Amino acid sequence: MDEKRRWYDSNKDMVAIIDILKNQPPELIDNLAENIMGFSNIIRENLNELESEEPISIGKERMLGYYKSFRRRRWYDKNWTILSMVNVLSTLPQDDFEKIVEGVKEILKELNLI
């Protein structure tokens, strides 16, 4: 079985987004990250408003990835904006994460980066 190294490796679109961002100007990365963090905060606020008795789990792979981000081994761990964006996405429920990734993919298509 193929062992995944990062929590998002199972989402090919997220892997492609991270790879594309590697060579983009800081202004584009900052703008994209600001929008992703804004949407993520809205999602988190909505989750907090729901009175669910069950705690939301981000999963052990995501938690381990968040912890490993502090070791600064990946190229984007040295880019605070991308690191913050990935860490924020890691805290979202899978369904919301996938929706945001789809939106980012559409933005990158409009910019002719995909």
N, C-alpha and C positions, 0 to 999 in steps of 0.2 A: 504494500500500500504506500502511496506517495505521501510522505510526511510534509506538512505545510510548516513553513518557518515563521510566518506572520499571521495574525488573526484574520487579516483581510485577503490572504492569498486565494481563498476559495471564491472570491468575487473578481473575475477577470477584468471587469470594468474598473474597479478600484485600483488594481495593479497597473492597468494602462494609464489611469489618471496620475498616479504617483510618478510613473515613468515620464509622462509628458511634462509634468510640472518641473522636472529636474532641469530643463533647459529653457524655462520661461523667465521673462523679466520680473523683478520683484513687485512691480505695480500690479501685474496680472495676478500673481500669487496672493498678494495682500487683498485684492478685491474679491477674489474667489473665496479665500479663507474667511473674510468678513461676512460674506453672504452665508457660507456654510455654518459658521458659528451662530449667526442670527437665527437661521432656520432651526438649528439644533436647540437653541435656547427656547424658542417657541414650543418645540416638541416637548422639551423637559418640563416647561411650565404647564402644558396640557396634561402631561403624565402626573404631575404633582397634584393637579386639581381633581383627577380621578381618584375616587376613594377606594382604591384596590386594597384588599386585605393581604394580597400576596406581594412580597417584595419583587422588584424587577431585577433579574440577574443579567449581567453583561457577559457572563461565561468566563471560564478559566483561561481560554486562549486570549481573549481581549484583556483580561486583567494582567496576565503575564506579559503581553505586548506593551501595555501601559507601563508596567514596572521596568521592562527592558529599555524603554525609551530613555530612561535616565542614564543608561550606560553609554549613550551616544555612539553606537556602532554603525548604524545605518546612515547613509549620506544625508537623509532628510532630518535626522536627529540633530544635525548641526544648523538646520534652518528653523528658527523658532516658530515662524509662521506655519510652515507645513507640519511641523511636529505638533503644534497646538491643534491644527485642523484634524490631523489623524487621531489625536487623543480625544478630541471632542466627539468625533464620529464613533470612536470605540465605546463610548458610554451610552450610545443609543440602542434601543431595541432593534433587532435584525431587520424587521420590516421597514422601520423608519430610515435606518442606515441605507438600505437598498433604494428607497425612494429618493433620497438625497443624492446618491451616486448616479442614479438615472438623470436627475436634473443637471448635475455637473457635467455629465457626458453630453447632454444636449447643448449646454453652454459652450463646451469645447468644440462641438461640431459646428456651431454657429460661427466660432472664431477660426474655423478651418484648421484646427489642431488635431482633429481625429479624422 
